[in-house]
Amino acid sequence: MTPLATLVRSPIDPVRLVQAVSSPGNGAVILFLGAVRQVNDGRDVTGIDYAAYEGMALRELQAIVDEGAQRFGTSDVVVEHRLGELTVEDISVGIAVGHAHRDAAYAVSRWVIEELKRRVPIWKREHYTDGKRQWVDPSGHTAVGSKQ
Amino acid sequence: MTVTVLLFASYAEALGASSLALELSDEATVADVISSVRAHRGADKLPSAPLVAVNQQYADAAAPVRDGDEVAIIPPVAGG
């Protein structure tokens, strides 16, 4: 297959991601799932809504999987990011990689999630048990949009 | 010329709008777009040098903008 990035508003199906990157030549298949965590920075989270600059987010995600595939020598890379309202334990992002060997498969998977967090214009607003909602500002991390 | 400015997440909340249509002089740059946005109520919440994309590509402050461009002001990204 060719590397594929998708933004979705319905639940991510991990099995489908794995199937998309499985092939007779791939001795290693890695699946990474990001999920909504119940506690963040000491606050109880009941859910998250994800928003994106959709055209650019899709373009950046596709550029990331294309570049990752090229760097690490496989074409079997898929990423799906969910948008909209999610609840605790829901899968927000899924990355599947197939490669002949495990070292490269792990490397692609890790590279894709780190690049995604650094440069894809997606934002999340956490919902707390007290009913408040707040956009997450990861300043201090390495996101391209972090305050300087 | 006219450019469309897109605002997202905390920036859209701060300015109370998800897009603005701005009239700018010819030969304006990204920096001029940001200056113009700063005249709007709530824009004091923007950082001193926000991240910007022109027509869906990250651009620096000196980059030129053209009539009809889509200029997005990108809050700190938080995907994943």
Interface residues (C-beta under 8 A of the other chain):
Chain A: G34 Y50 A51 A52 Y53 G55 M56 A57 R59 H81 S92 V93 I113 L116 K117 R118 R119 V120 P121 I122 W123 K124 R125 W135 V136 D137 P138 S139 A143 V144 G145 S146 K147 Q148
Chain B: L6 F8 A9 S10 E13 P47 S48 A49 P50 L51 A53 Q56 Q57 Y58 A72 I74 P75 P76 V77 A78 G79 G80
